[in-house]
């Protein structure tokens, strides 16, 4: 039986290479910023839902 070379899955379809690259042109958002924006959006939706 032939031996498979490489440890990557066929179903990854190049996503591993995409996420391993460090593109300096991309927008970088810190995880804390995402959490804060999510909480603020949730509170705003909850407040607007309670008022109207």
mmCIF file of the N, C-alpha and C atoms, coordinates in Angstrom:
data_MODEL
# 
_entry.id   MODEL 
# 
loop_
_atom_site.group_PDB 
_atom_site.id 
_atom_site.type_symbol 
_atom_site.label_atom_id 
_atom_site.label_alt_id 
_atom_site.label_comp_id 
_atom_site.label_asym_id 
_atom_site.label_entity_id 
_atom_site.label_seq_id 
_atom_site.pdbx_PDB_ins_code 
_atom_site.Cartn_x 
_atom_site.Cartn_y 
_atom_site.Cartn_z 
_atom_site.occupancy 
_atom_site.B_iso_or_equiv 
_atom_site.pdbx_formal_charge 
_atom_site.auth_seq_id 
_atom_site.auth_comp_id 
_atom_site.auth_asym_id 
_atom_site.auth_atom_id 
_atom_site.pdbx_PDB_model_num 
ATOM 1   N N  . UNK A 1 1  ? 0.834   -1.166 0.000  1.00 0.00 ? 1  UNK A N  1 
ATOM 2   C CA . UNK A 1 1  ? 0.000   0.000  0.000  1.00 0.00 ? 1  UNK A CA 1 
ATOM 3   C C  . UNK A 1 1  ? 0.890   1.244  0.000  1.00 0.00 ? 1  UNK A C  1 
ATOM 4   N N  . UNK A 1 2  ? 0.470   2.262  -0.732 1.00 0.00 ? 2  UNK A N  1 
ATOM 5   C CA . UNK A 1 2  ? 1.266   3.481  -0.834 1.00 0.00 ? 2  UNK A CA 1 
ATOM 6   C C  . UNK A 1 2  ? 1.160   4.303  0.447  1.00 0.00 ? 2  UNK A C  1 
ATOM 7   N N  . UNK A 1 3  ? 2.262   4.915  0.789  1.00 0.00 ? 3  UNK A N  1 
ATOM 8   C CA . UNK A 1 3  ? 2.302   5.747  1.981  1.00 0.00 ? 3  UNK A CA 1 
ATOM 9   C C  . UNK A 1 3  ? 1.885   7.170  1.618  1.00 0.00 ? 3  UNK A C  1 
ATOM 10  N N  . UNK A 1 4  ? 1.031   7.781  2.436  1.00 0.00 ? 4  UNK A N  1 
ATOM 11  C CA . UNK A 1 4  ? 0.606   9.155  2.175  1.00 0.00 ? 4  UNK A CA 1 
ATOM 12  C C  . UNK A 1 4  ? 1.686   10.109 2.673  1.00 0.00 ? 4  UNK A C  1 
ATOM 13  N N  . UNK A 1 5  ? 1.967   11.113 1.868  1.00 0.00 ? 5  UNK A N  1 
ATOM 14  C CA . UNK A 1 5  ? 2.947   12.106 2.303  1.00 0.00 ? 5  UNK A CA 1 
ATOM 15  C C  . UNK A 1 5  ? 2.226   13.342 2.812  1.00 0.00 ? 5  UNK A C  1 
ATOM 16  N N  . UNK A 1 6  ? 2.731   13.933 3.844  1.00 0.00 ? 6  UNK A N  1 
ATOM 17  C CA . UNK A 1 6  ? 2.123   15.139 4.407  1.00 0.00 ? 6  UNK A CA 1 
ATOM 18  C C  . UNK A 1 6  ? 1.062   14.782 5.410  1.00 0.00 ? 6  UNK A C  1 
ATOM 19  N N  . UNK A 1 7  ? 0.809   15.669 6.331  1.00 0.00 ? 7  UNK A N  1 
ATOM 20  C CA . UNK A 1 7  ? -0.152  15.402 7.381  1.00 0.00 ? 7  UNK A CA 1 
ATOM 21  C C  . UNK A 1 7  ? -1.431  16.201 7.253  1.00 0.00 ? 7  UNK A C  1 
ATOM 22  N N  . UNK A 1 8  ? -1.608  16.917 6.156  1.00 0.00 ? 8  UNK A N  1 
ATOM 23  C CA . UNK A 1 8  ? -2.790  17.758 6.004  1.00 0.00 ? 8  UNK A CA 1 
ATOM 24  C C  . UNK A 1 8  ? -3.980  16.951 5.517  1.00 0.00 ? 8  UNK A C  1 
ATOM 25  N N  . UNK A 1 9  ? -5.142  17.368 5.955  1.00 0.00 ? 9  UNK A N  1 
ATOM 26  C CA . UNK A 1 9  ? -6.365  16.717 5.521  1.00 0.00 ? 9  UNK A CA 1 
ATOM 27  C C  . UNK A 1 9  ? -6.760  17.224 4.144  1.00 0.00 ? 9  UNK A C  1 
ATOM 28  N N  . UNK A 1 10 ? -7.398  16.381 3.374  1.00 0.00 ? 10 UNK A N  1 
ATOM 29  C CA . UNK A 1 10 ? -7.853  16.778 2.049  1.00 0.00 ? 10 UNK A CA 1 
ATOM 30  C C  . UNK A 1 10 ? -8.983  17.789 2.167  1.00 0.00 ? 10 UNK A C  1 
ATOM 31  N N  . UNK A 1 11 ? -9.794  17.677 3.202  1.00 0.00 ? 11 UNK A N  1 
ATOM 32  C CA . UNK A 1 11 ? -10.951 18.556 3.352  1.00 0.00 ? 11 UNK A CA 1 
ATOM 33  C C  . UNK A 1 11 ? -10.583 19.970 3.782  1.00 0.00 ? 11 UNK A C  1 
ATOM 34  N N  . UNK A 1 12 ? -9.331  20.226 4.143  1.00 0.00 ? 12 UNK A N  1 
ATOM 35  C CA . UNK A 1 12 ? -8.961  21.577 4.566  1.00 0.00 ? 12 UNK A CA 1 
ATOM 36  C C  . UNK A 1 12 ? -8.938  22.544 3.393  1.00 0.00 ? 12 UNK A C  1 
ATOM 37  N N  . UNK A 1 13 ? -8.725  22.075 2.200  1.00 0.00 ? 13 UNK A N  1 
ATOM 38  C CA . UNK A 1 13 ? -8.834  22.844 0.956  1.00 0.00 ? 13 UNK A CA 1 
ATOM 39  C C  . UNK A 1 13 ? -8.037  24.142 0.984  1.00 0.00 ? 13 UNK A C  1 
ATOM 40  N N  . UNK A 1 14 ? -6.858  24.141 1.532  1.00 0.00 ? 14 UNK A N  1 
ATOM 41  C CA . UNK A 1 14 ? -6.001  25.311 1.507  1.00 0.00 ? 14 UNK A CA 1 
ATOM 42  C C  . UNK A 1 14 ? -6.238  26.301 2.630  1.00 0.00 ? 14 UNK A C  1 
ATOM 43  N N  . UNK A 1 15 ? -7.192  26.035 3.508  1.00 0.00 ? 15 UNK A N  1 
ATOM 44  C CA . UNK A 1 15 ? -7.466  26.972 4.596  1.00 0.00 ? 15 UNK A CA 1 
ATOM 45  C C  . UNK A 1 15 ? -6.308  27.044 5.588  1.00 0.00 ? 15 UNK A C  1 
ATOM 46  N N  . UNK A 1 16 ? -5.598  25.968 5.739  1.00 0.00 ? 16 UNK A N  1 
ATOM 47  C CA . UNK A 1 16 ? -4.464  25.958 6.653  1.00 0.00 ? 16 UNK A CA 1 
ATOM 48  C C  . UNK A 1 16 ? -3.405  26.935 6.163  1.00 0.00 ? 16 UNK A C  1 
ATOM 49  N N  . UNK A 1 17 ? -3.139  26.922 4.869  1.00 0.00 ? 17 UNK A N  1 
ATOM 50  C CA . UNK A 1 17 ? -2.157  27.841 4.313  1.00 0.00 ? 17 UNK A CA 1 
ATOM 51  C C  . UNK A 1 17 ? -2.635  29.281 4.424  1.00 0.00 ? 17 UNK A C  1 
ATOM 52  N N  . UNK A 1 18 ? -3.917  29.516 4.253  1.00 0.00 ? 18 UNK A N  1 
ATOM 53  C CA . UNK A 1 18 ? -4.451  30.872 4.317  1.00 0.00 ? 18 UNK A CA 1 
ATOM 54  C C  . UNK A 1 18 ? -4.303  31.443 5.719  1.00 0.00 ? 18 UNK A C  1 
ATOM 55  N N  . UNK A 1 19 ? -4.642  30.682 6.728  1.00 0.00 ? 19 UNK A N  1 
ATOM 56  C CA . UNK A 1 19 ? -4.601  31.194 8.086  1.00 0.00 ? 19 UNK A CA 1 
ATOM 57  C C  . UNK A 1 19 ? -3.186  31.228 8.648  1.00 0.00 ? 19 UNK A C  1 
ATOM 58  N N  . UNK A 1 20 ? -2.276  30.483 8.076  1.00 0.00 ? 20 UNK A N  1 
ATOM 59  C CA . UNK A 1 20 ? -0.894  30.533 8.535  1.00 0.00 ? 20 UNK A CA 1 
ATOM 60  C C  . UNK A 1 20 ? -0.167  31.760 8.014  1.00 0.00 ? 20 UNK A C  1 
ATOM 61  N N  . UNK A 1 21 ? -0.656  32.353 6.932  1.00 0.00 ? 21 UNK A N  1 
ATOM 62  C CA . UNK A 1 21 ? 0.025   33.509 6.357  1.00 0.00 ? 21 UNK A CA 1 
ATOM 63  C C  . UNK A 1 21 ? -0.239  34.749 7.207  1.00 0.00 ? 21 UNK A C  1 
ATOM 64  N N  . UNK A 1 22 ? 0.748   35.605 7.281  1.00 0.00 ? 22 UNK A N  1 
ATOM 65  C CA . UNK A 1 22 ? 0.627   36.847 8.050  1.00 0.00 ? 22 UNK A CA 1 
ATOM 66  C C  . UNK A 1 22 ? 0.581   38.002 7.061  1.00 0.00 ? 22 UNK A C  1 
ATOM 67  N N  . UNK A 1 23 ? -0.613  38.469 6.752  1.00 0.00 ? 23 UNK A N  1 
ATOM 68  C CA . UNK A 1 23 ? -0.798  39.540 5.786  1.00 0.00 ? 23 UNK A CA 1 
ATOM 69  C C  . UNK A 1 23 ? -0.826  40.868 6.528  1.00 0.00 ? 23 UNK A C  1 
ATOM 70  N N  . UNK A 1 24 ? 0.096   41.741 6.203  1.00 0.00 ? 24 UNK A N  1 
ATOM 71  C CA . UNK A 1 24 ? 0.184   43.028 6.893  1.00 0.00 ? 24 UNK A CA 1 
ATOM 72  C C  . UNK A 1 24 ? -0.862  44.017 6.395  1.00 0.00 ? 24 UNK A C  1 
ATOM 73  N N  . UNK A 1 25 ? -1.506  43.729 5.261  1.00 0.00 ? 25 UNK A N  1 
ATOM 74  C CA . UNK A 1 25 ? -2.542  44.612 4.732  1.00 0.00 ? 25 UNK A CA 1 
ATOM 75  C C  . UNK A 1 25 ? -3.901  44.343 5.358  1.00 0.00 ? 25 UNK A C  1 
ATOM 76  N N  . UNK A 1 26 ? -4.048  43.243 6.047  1.00 0.00 ? 26 UNK A N  1 
ATOM 77  C CA . UNK A 1 26 ? -5.337  42.867 6.631  1.00 0.00 ? 26 UNK A CA 1 
ATOM 78  C C  . UNK A 1 26 ? -5.629  43.710 7.871  1.00 0.00 ? 26 UNK A C  1 
ATOM 79  N N  . UNK A 1 27 ? -6.906  43.832 8.178  1.00 0.00 ? 27 UNK A N  1 
ATOM 80  C CA . UNK A 1 27 ? -7.325  44.543 9.380  1.00 0.00 ? 27 UNK A CA 1 
ATOM 81  C C  . UNK A 1 27 ? -7.178  43.603 10.569 1.00 0.00 ? 27 UNK A C  1 
ATOM 82  N N  . UNK A 1 28 ? -6.476  44.041 11.590 1.00 0.00 ? 28 UNK A N  1 
ATOM 83  C CA . UNK A 1 28 ? -6.270  43.221 12.779 1.00 0.00 ? 28 UNK A CA 1 
ATOM 84  C C  . UNK A 1 28 ? -7.119  43.779 13.915 1.00 0.00 ? 28 UNK A C  1 
ATOM 85  N N  . UNK A 1 29 ? -8.009  42.942 14.444 1.00 0.00 ? 29 UNK A N  1 
ATOM 86  C CA . UNK A 1 29 ? -8.887  43.329 15.546 1.00 0.00 ? 29 UNK A CA 1 
ATOM 87  C C  . UNK A 1 29 ? -8.578  42.420 16.730 1.00 0.00 ? 29 UNK A C  1 
ATOM 88  N N  . UNK A 1 30 ? -8.371  43.020 17.877 1.00 0.00 ? 30 UNK A N  1 
ATOM 89  C CA . UNK A 1 30 ? -8.047  42.221 19.056 1.00 0.00 ? 30 UNK A CA 1 
ATOM 90  C C  . UNK A 1 30 ? -9.292  41.494 19.561 1.00 0.00 ? 30 UNK A C  1 
ATOM 91  N N  . UNK A 1 31 ? -9.115  40.359 20.198 1.00 0.00 ? 31 UNK A N  1 
ATOM 92  C CA . UNK A 1 31 ? -10.262 39.610 20.734 1.00 0.00 ? 31 UNK A CA 1 
ATOM 93  C C  . UNK A 1 31 ? -11.049 40.398 21.778 1.00 0.00 ? 31 UNK A C  1 
ATOM 94  N N  . UNK A 1 32 ? -10.376 41.230 22.552 1.00 0.00 ? 32 UNK A N  1 
ATOM 95  C CA . UNK A 1 32 ? -11.065 42.046 23.561 1.00 0.00 ? 32 UNK A CA 1 
ATOM 96  C C  . UNK A 1 32 ? -12.022 43.020 22.888 1.00 0.00 ? 32 UNK A C  1 
ATOM 97  N N  . UNK A 1 33 ? -11.610 43.600 21.764 1.00 0.00 ? 33 UNK A N  1 
ATOM 98  C CA . UNK A 1 33 ? -12.471 44.529 21.027 1.00 0.00 ? 33 UNK A CA 1 
ATOM 99  C C  . UNK A 1 33 ? -13.726 43.827 20.536 1.00 0.00 ? 33 UNK A C  1 
ATOM 100 N N  . UNK A 1 34 ? -13.584 42.616 20.041 1.00 0.00 ? 34 UNK A N  1 
ATOM 101 C CA . UNK A 1 34 ? -14.737 41.853 19.552 1.00 0.00 ? 34 UNK A CA 1 
ATOM 102 C C  . UNK A 1 34 ? -15.700 41.557 20.701 1.00 0.00 ? 34 UNK A C  1 
ATOM 103 N N  . UNK A 1 35 ? -15.172 41.185 21.852 1.00 0.00 ? 35 UNK A N  1 
ATOM 104 C CA . UNK A 1 35 ? -16.022 40.884 23.010 1.00 0.00 ? 35 UNK A CA 1 
ATOM 105 C C  . UNK A 1 35 ? -16.762 42.133 23.476 1.00 0.00 ? 35 UNK A C  1 
ATOM 106 N N  . UNK A 1 36 ? -16.064 43.266 23.539 1.00 0.00 ? 36 UNK A N  1 
ATOM 107 C CA . UNK A 1 36 ? -16.693 44.514 23.982 1.00 0.00 ? 36 UNK A CA 1 
ATOM 108 C C  . UNK A 1 36 ? -17.785 44.947 23.017 1.00 0.00 ? 36 UNK A C  1 
ATOM 109 N N  . UNK A 1 37 ? -17.522 44.885 21.718 1.00 0.00 ? 37 UNK A N  1 
ATOM 110 C CA . UNK A 1 37 ? -18.530 45.270 20.724 1.00 0.00 ? 37 UNK A CA 1 
ATOM 111 C C  . UNK A 1 37 ? -19.739 44.346 20.806 1.00 0.00 ? 37 UNK A C  1 
ATOM 112 N N  . UNK A 1 38 ? -19.516 43.058 21.030 1.00 0.00 ? 38 UNK A N  1 
ATOM 113 C CA . UNK A 1 38 ? -20.616 42.104 21.153 1.00 0.00 ? 38 UNK A CA 1 
ATOM 114 C C  . UNK A 1 38 ? -21.477 42.410 22.376 1.00 0.00 ? 38 UNK A C  1 
ATOM 115 N N  . UNK A 1 39 ? -20.842 42.707 23.497 1.00 0.00 ? 39 UNK A N  1 
ATOM 116 C CA . UNK A 1 39 ? -21.597 43.017 24.716 1.00 0.00 ? 39 UNK A CA 1 
ATOM 117 C C  . UNK A 1 39 ? -22.384 44.310 24.544 1.00 0.00 ? 39 UNK A C  1 
ATOM 118 N N  . UNK A 1 40 ? -21.763 45.340 23.976 1.00 0.00 ? 40 UNK A N  1 
ATOM 119 C CA . UNK A 1 40 ? -22.451 46.619 23.769 1.00 0.00 ? 40 UNK A CA 1 
ATOM 120 C C  . UNK A 1 40 ? -23.633 46.444 22.826 1.00 0.00 ? 40 UNK A C  1 
ATOM 121 N N  . UNK A 1 41 ? -23.463 45.668 21.762 1.00 0.00 ? 41 UNK A N  1 
ATOM 122 C CA . UNK A 1 41 ? -24.557 45.420 20.824 1.00 0.00 ? 41 UNK A CA 1 
ATOM 123 C C  . UNK A 1 41 ? -25.691 44.663 21.508 1.00 0.00 ? 41 UNK A C  1 
ATOM 124 N N  . UNK A 1 42 ? -25.356 43.663 22.312 1.00 0.00 ? 42 UNK A N  1 
ATOM 125 C CA . UNK A 1 42 ? -26.384 42.908 23.031 1.00 0.00 ? 42 UNK A CA 1 
ATOM 126 C C  . UNK A 1 42 ? -27.165 43.766 23.999 1.00 0.00 ? 42 UNK A C  1 
ATOM 127 N N  . UNK A 1 43 ? -26.470 44.627 24.738 1.00 0.00 ? 43 UNK A N  1 
ATOM 128 C CA . UNK A 1 43 ? -27.146 45.521 25.682 1.00 0.00 ? 43 UNK A CA 1 
ATOM 129 C C  . UNK A 1 43 ? -28.032 46.505 24.931 1.00 0.00 ? 43 UNK A C  1 
ATOM 130 N N  . UNK A 1 44 ? -27.557 47.028 23.803 1.00 0.00 ? 44 UNK A N  1 
ATOM 131 C CA . UNK A 1 44 ? -28.357 47.970 23.014 1.00 0.00 ? 44 UNK A CA 1 
ATOM 132 C C  . UNK A 1 44 ? -29.619 47.305 22.479 1.00 0.00 ? 44 UNK A C  1 
ATOM 133 N N  . UNK A 1 45 ? -29.500 46.087 21.973 1.00 0.00 ? 45 UNK A N  1 
ATOM 134 C CA . UNK A 1 45 ? -30.668 45.369 21.453 1.00 0.00 ? 45 UNK A CA 1 
ATOM 135 C C  . UNK A 1 45 ? -31.645 45.071 22.580 1.00 0.00 ? 45 UNK A C  1 
ATOM 136 N N  . UNK A 1 46 ? -31.142 44.629 23.726 1.00 0.00 ? 46 UNK A N  1 
ATOM 137 C CA . UNK A 1 46 ? -32.002 44.336 24.877 1.00 0.00 ? 46 UNK A CA 1 
ATOM 138 C C  . UNK A 1 46 ? -32.737 45.593 25.344 1.00 0.00 ? 46 UNK A C  1 
ATOM 139 N N  . UNK A 1 47 ? -32.029 46.716 25.414 1.00 0.00 ? 47 UNK A N  1 
ATOM 140 C CA . UNK A 1 47 ? -32.634 47.972 25.859 1.00 0.00 ? 47 UNK A CA 1 
ATOM 141 C C  . UNK A 1 47 ? -33.684 48.459 24.872 1.00 0.00 ? 47 UNK A C  1 
ATOM 142 N N  . UNK A 1 48 ? -33.356 48.439 23.584 1.00 0.00 ? 48 UNK A N  1 
ATOM 143 C CA . UNK A 1 48 ? -34.322 48.882 22.575 1.00 0.00 ? 48 UNK A CA 1 
ATOM 144 C C  . UNK A 1 48 ? -35.543 47.971 22.535 1.00 0.00 ? 48 UNK A C  1 
ATOM 145 N N  . UNK A 1 49 ? -35.337 46.675 22.756 1.00 0.00 ? 49 UNK A N  1 
ATOM 146 C CA . UNK A 1 49 ? -36.456 45.740 22.776 1.00 0.00 ? 49 UNK A CA 1 
ATOM 147 C C  . UNK A 1 49 ? -37.364 46.013 23.981 1.00 0.00 ? 49 UNK A C  1 
ATOM 148 N N  . UNK A 1 50 ? -36.782 46.387 25.101 1.00 0.00 ? 50 UNK A N  1 
ATOM 149 C CA . UNK A 1 50 ? -37.576 46.674 26.298 1.00 0.00 ? 50 UNK A CA 1 
ATOM 150 C C  . UNK A 1 50 ? -38.341 47.991 26.159 1.00 0.00 ? 50 UNK A C  1 
ATOM 151 N N  . UNK A 1 51 ? -37.759 48.954 25.464 1.00 0.00 ? 51 UNK A N  1 
ATOM 152 C CA . UNK A 1 51 ? -38.395 50.267 25.320 1.00 0.00 ? 51 UNK A CA 1 
ATOM 153 C C  . UNK A 1 51 ? -39.508 50.284 24.273 1.00 0.00 ? 51 UNK A C  1 
ATOM 154 N N  . UNK A 1 52 ? -39.337 49.531 23.212 1.00 0.00 ? 52 UNK A N  1 
ATOM 155 C CA . UNK A 1 52 ? -40.322 49.579 22.123 1.00 0.00 ? 52 UNK A CA 1 
ATOM 156 C C  . UNK A 1 52 ? -41.079 48.297 22.085 1.00 0.00 ? 52 UNK A C  1 
# 
